Structure formats: C-alpha cells, structure tokens
Amino acid sequence: MMQEHLPKDKDPSEVQEWGWTFQEFISENFSYLLAILVLLALFFYARHRWRVRNSRKYKN
C-alpha cells in the first residue's frame, strides 16, 4: 500500500553530503595546496632539466 501523503526525500545539499563546501576546503587548506603545487613544479622542472642534460650527453 502506498502512502501518498508522506513527503518525498530531497537530495542532500553539498554541505549535508560532504560536511564542507569547496570554498571552505580551498581556504582552509590553501598553504598545503600551494606547497603541493610548488613541489610538483620543482619535480617537473628537474625532470625536464635531466632529460635535456642526458640528451646533450648522448648526442656527441
């Protein structure tokens, strides 16, 4: 038997589903995210320089 007078469930909002919003996450963890970006930039720069250095070595 269906009871049609009961309210239907609504989808949860972002805060109800995750407990935080994207803006809160970015603002609270900005220093960590910036540090991760700096480390990634250093890693990719070092990898690029290593490839350039090794390509010069084997061209001769």
N, C-alpha and C positions, 0 to 999 in steps of 0.2 A: 504494500500500500504506500503510495507517495503522499507526502505531506507538503502541499504547495505553499503553505503559509510560512514555512521556515525561510529565513534569509539565506541567500547564496553566499558562499565564501568569496571574498575578494582576493586578488593576487596581492602578496605582501609587497610593501614598498621596499626600496633599496636598503633603508636603514633597518627595517624589520628583518629582511632576509640575511644581510651580511653583518649588521651591527655597526657599520660605519659607512660613510659616503666616500666617493673617490677624492673629493676635495680635501676632506679630513685626512685621508691616508697620505696624500701628497704633502700637505702642510706639516703633518706630524713627523714624517719620515724624510723630509727634504734633504737633510745632511747625509743620511745614509744613501739615498738615491744619487746625490751628487758625487759621493765617494765611489760608488759603483761605476758611474759614468767616467770618472777620471781614470779609474783602474782599467776599464775597457779601452779607453783611448790610448793609454800607455801600452797596453798589450798589443793592440793593432799597429801602433807606430813601431814598436820593437820588432814585430813580425815582418813588417814591410822593410825596415832597415836591414834585417837579417837576410831577407830574400835579395835585396839589392847588393849587399856585400858579397853574398855567395855567387850571384850571377856574374859579378866582376871577376871573381876568383877563377871561375871555370871558363871564362871567355878566352883567356890567354893561352 
